[in-house]
Amino acid sequence: MDVRDVVAAHMPGYGVDSVALVGEGEDNAAFEVNGELIVRFGKETDPGSRAARVRDEARLLAAVADVSPVPVPEPGFTVAEQGCLAYFKLPGLPLIDADPGQRSARVGPVAVALGEFLGALHAVPASEMAGLVESDDEPMAVWAEESAQIYAAIVEAVPPPHRPAVEAFLGAPPPADPRDLVFSHNDLGIEHVLIDPDAWTVTGVIDWSDAAITDPARDFGLLYRDLGPEALDQALSGYRADAEDVRARAGFYARCGMLEDMAYGLQTGHRKYLAKSLAALEWLFPVDGG
């Protein structure tokens, strides 16, 4: 693939001064053009599936933009046969890159805004989004089993004083499965939230590749994992649905997600993920059990 040729064909008159690979995984390779335009290519080998994924994601982003109270990426162009999606970067700093002290002290307005954001997504009838995303309704018992396997692999990296709380959590019955599923981002960690670091306002939510019809508590659990119990309270204060039903499962997802993030940080060497996981031990698996 030639990124310059693709951009020239679909954005005539837009001069390309620089192209840099900014990320590559199993599903996609993403390039940054001129420091402002993301051009992503899917790796799906089947041409029909590759094209369908791009069309569906472009339709999903357009649908989300219609209901979201915060900005989301808007496709500039697609080249379905190449699995290509291009969009201009949203402004802002990923919340994971903010100073941890500032994040702890000033996150309140961000948490409220994210609660309102999730409320807007969850209010969309799931039937309207079912053609654009899949369902993610893995039973709680499976989450618990997978978390136990992760813990067994990373136990030596967990500080010993916290291990009894982790093991007590893994030995307890999981919560009941949710009664109802909703449309949600489904991966609302702080790496996917953009902020204005001066005003501490949310400037965007990115990476919608995991969006699904899922448990409404899932994304609240990730906010709890990354930002702490007060942030969860503030996020739920801006949520108009059944906040207590959500809270009952958010802690479970937060704890499972912390173990998963710690394993990811150890496996990949991404120290930011490991650092935020170690910090979250203090409120998710406190030494005193409180």
QUIMO-V337782 format. One record per pair of residues at least 6 apart in sequence whose ideal C-beta (glycine too) atoms are under 7 Angstrom apart, sorted by the first residue. I is the first residue (numbers start at 1). J is the second residue. D is the distance in whole Angstrom. If there is no record, write none. Layout:
I:J:D
I:J:D
This chain:
1:41:6
1:82:7
3:19:5
3:31:5
3:33:7
3:39:5
4:16:5
4:19:6
6:39:7
6:79:6
6:84:6
7:14:6
7:16:6
7:33:6
7:39:7
10:77:4
10:79:7
11:77:7
16:33:6
16:34:7
17:34:5
18:34:6
18:35:7
19:31:6
19:33:6
20:31:7
20:32:5
21:29:7
21:31:6
22:30:5
22:31:7
22:32:5
23:30:5
26:43:7
27:42:7
27:43:6
28:40:5
28:41:7
28:42:6
28:43:6
29:41:5
29:43:7
30:38:6
30:40:4
31:39:5
32:38:6
33:39:6
36:88:6
36:89:6
37:76:7
37:86:6
37:88:6
38:86:7
38:87:6
38:89:6
39:84:7
39:86:5
40:84:7
40:85:5
41:82:6
41:83:6
41:84:5
42:50:5
42:53:6
42:54:6
42:83:3
44:50:4
44:53:6
44:83:6
47:81:7
50:83:4
51:80:4
51:81:6
51:83:7
53:83:7
54:78:5
54:80:5
54:83:5
54:84:7
54:85:5
55:80:6
56:132:6
57:85:6
58:75:5
58:78:5
58:85:6
59:132:6
60:132:4
60:133:6
60:208:6
60:211:6
61:72:6
61:73:6
61:74:6
61:75:6
61:208:6
63:129:7
63:132:6
64:72:5
64:208:7
65:72:6
65:74:6
67:120:5
67:121:7
67:124:6
68:117:6
68:120:6
69:116:6
69:117:6
69:120:5
70:113:7
70:117:5
70:202:5
70:204:6
70:205:6
71:90:5
71:203:6
71:204:4
72:204:6
72:205:6
73:87:4
73:90:6
73:206:6
74:87:6
75:85:6
75:86:7
75:87:5
76:86:5
76:87:5
76:88:6
77:86:5
78:84:6
78:85:5
90:194:6
90:203:6
90:204:3
90:206:7
91:203:5
92:194:3
92:195:5
92:196:6
92:203:3
92:204:6
93:194:7
93:195:6
93:197:5
94:191:6
94:194:6
95:103:7
95:190:4
95:193:4
95:195:5
96:190:5
96:191:4
96:272:5
96:276:7
98:195:7
98:197:6
100:279:7
106:200:5
107:227:5
107:231:5
108:234:5
109:200:6
109:201:7
110:195:6
110:200:6
110:202:6
111:223:7
111:227:6
111:231:4
111:234:4
111:235:4
112:234:5
112:235:7
112:237:6
112:238:5
113:202:5
114:193:7
114:202:7
114:223:6
114:235:5
115:234:7
115:235:4
115:236:6
115:237:6
115:238:3
115:239:5
116:238:4
117:205:7
118:184:7
118:219:6
118:220:7
118:239:6
119:238:7
119:239:5
119:240:5
119:241:7
121:183:6
121:184:5
121:185:7
122:182:4
122:183:7
122:184:6
122:216:5
122:241:6
124:183:5
126:181:6
126:182:6
126:183:5
126:213:5
129:183:4
129:213:7
130:213:6
133:183:7
133:211:5
133:212:5
133:213:6
134:212:6
135:181:7
135:212:6
135:213:4
136:186:6
136:212:4
136:214:4
137:181:6
137:214:7
139:177:6
140:174:4
140:175:6
140:177:5
140:252:7
141:174:6
143:174:7
143:256:5
144:170:7
144:174:4
147:170:6
147:256:4
147:259:5
148:170:5
150:259:5
150:260:6
150:263:5
151:166:6
151:170:6
151:259:6
153:263:7
154:262:6
154:263:5
154:266:6
155:163:7
157:262:7
157:266:6
158:166:6
159:281:7
161:287:5
162:281:5
162:285:5
162:287:6
165:285:4
165:286:6
165:289:6
166:285:5
169:255:6
169:285:7
174:252:6
175:248:6
175:249:5
175:252:5
178:215:4
178:217:7
178:249:7
181:213:5
181:214:6
181:215:6
182:213:7
182:216:5
183:213:6
184:212:7
184:214:5
184:216:7
184:218:6
184:219:5
185:205:6
185:208:7
185:211:6
185:219:6
186:210:5
186:211:6
186:212:5
186:214:5
186:218:6
186:219:7
187:207:7
187:210:4
188:219:4
188:222:5
188:223:6
189:222:5
189:226:6
190:226:4
190:227:7
192:205:6
192:206:5
192:207:5
193:202:6
193:205:6
194:203:5
194:204:4
194:206:7
195:201:7
195:202:6
195:203:6
196:203:5
215:249:6
216:241:7
216:246:5
217:246:5
217:249:4
217:250:5
217:253:6
218:253:6
220:232:6
220:235:6
220:236:7
220:246:5
220:250:4
221:250:4
221:252:7
221:253:3
221:254:4
221:257:6
222:253:7
222:257:6
223:231:6
223:232:6
223:235:5
224:232:4
224:250:5
224:251:7
224:254:4
225:254:4
225:257:5
225:258:5
225:280:6
225:284:7
226:276:6
228:283:5
229:283:6
232:250:6
236:243:4
236:246:7
236:247:6
254:284:6
255:284:5
258:277:5
258:280:5
258:284:5
261:273:5
261:276:7
261:277:5
262:274:6
262:277:4
264:270:7
264:273:5
265:271:7
265:273:3
265:274:3
265:277:6
266:274:6
